[in-house]
Amino acid sequence: MNSETFAQLVDAQYAPLYRFALSLARNAADAGDLVQQTFFIWATKGQGLRDAAKAKSWLFTTLYREFLRGRRRDARSSSLDELAVASPELLADEVDRVSRLDGAAVVAALQAVDEAFRAPLTLFYLQDMSYQEIAETLDVPIGTVMSRLSRGKAQLRAALAQGQSAGGKVLPFPGAKTAGHS
Amino acid sequence: MNRDEAKFILTAYRPDGRDAGDPALAEPLRQSSVDPVLAAWFERSRAFDAAVADKLGAVAPPPGLRESILAGVRMSGSARKRRTRLARFVLAVAAAGAIWFGLDHASVSRSVSPPTAFAEFALDDLIHGHHGGTGEPTGDFQTRLAATSAPLPSEVGMDYGRLQTTGCRTLHFAGRELLEVCFARGGGEFHLYIAPRTGGPGYGSASAPVLVTEAAGAAAVWSDAHFDYAVVSQAGLAAVQRLFR
């Protein structure tokens, strides 16, 4: 892949990759590092990918794996995977509530969602991937993606409601790391 | 398929309608067209999802991220061309390997020796960092590092506190704050990372530094009485070694 083609790939994917990373890492510095690391790995390993159409999925998968590699999985995130719960009823004013918030507040609410649900939920809201592609990217069954979307949306609504009651702004998730570079 | 099952599946329906032709979603979509309660829920659900997607899509990456990605990969590509198959290779650890083994590794996140972890951190920053210190003391120190042809001394000789408070670039590694100063010598560009010692044995002496090479570049790590140092460069291992001769 020549530098022009690589630049085109960066232009097409770095912003959605950053949004995905931001929801996972919970701070801008780590999110930026994850995106850079992902493209660095692409430059060293991914360019051998024969099917260029798979580049997007490859990048998101790699970023997710890099994120997982960077921290230990806790028991809670995996134990919630297969629990089935009905979605709570969605109220009409919840749509208005989201519309009134800024992007940062919505990201903060996403960051409050349990990690197991957060990754598929963010990919869903980026809208570039179908649920089948999300399953492939995260290497989980399609049914698990649907389950996690359902539960994740319920948690997101709860986080948004909680943020609203805390003064109109969703609060950052406690324990968020600070930037490594100053 | 009952209403709850239909809702469960339609949760995966993207709000922009791109999944309208998905055969797996056909049945719940058909059901929503004949079930007013389900239809009302689906409409609210799509509106909610569209609002969240809009907000998320409006989040802009930080300025400079695109340029950093392109520059970082360009630099790593240059490094790969200069060196063939430079897998991570610790060239000289003197007796350090035996010394470090069994020490408290709580300050590093991976099971590598502290000097190697420090070198890897510096090499990673070499590729990904936004380099450039500012301030007169930093400039003086850069000039001194660049001008001397003498081997890098065991006592680098600088006022850490002054550099720290006058705009020298600061980073964090394993919970420790450190400074970075860039300098040029002998046609090569070098980045020196300086971390105050926190107790325990040093990272080797200037006469026997720990040398590490990776695809990103070469590094030398050592310590004096007060600080741990890592100097890294893409000019090659020989250029780094020349700093100590």
Interface residues (C-beta under 8 A of the other chain):
Chain A: S3 F6 A7 V10 D11 Y14 A15 Y18 R19 L22 A28 G32 D33 V35 Q36 Q37 F39 F40 W42 A43 T44 A86 S87 E89 L90 L91 A92 E94 V95 V98 S99 L101 D102 G103 A104 A105 V106 V107 L110 T122 F124 Y125 L126 Q127 S130 Y131 V145 M146 S147 L149 S150 K153 L156 R157 G180 H181 S182
Chain B: D4 K7 F8 I9 T11 A12 R14 P15 D16 R18 D19 D22 W41 R44 S45 A47 F48 D49 A51 V52 A53 K55 L56 G57 A58 V59 A60 P61 P62 L65 R66 S68 I69 L70 G72 V73 R74 S76 G77 R80 I127 H128 G129 H130 T170 L171 H172 A215
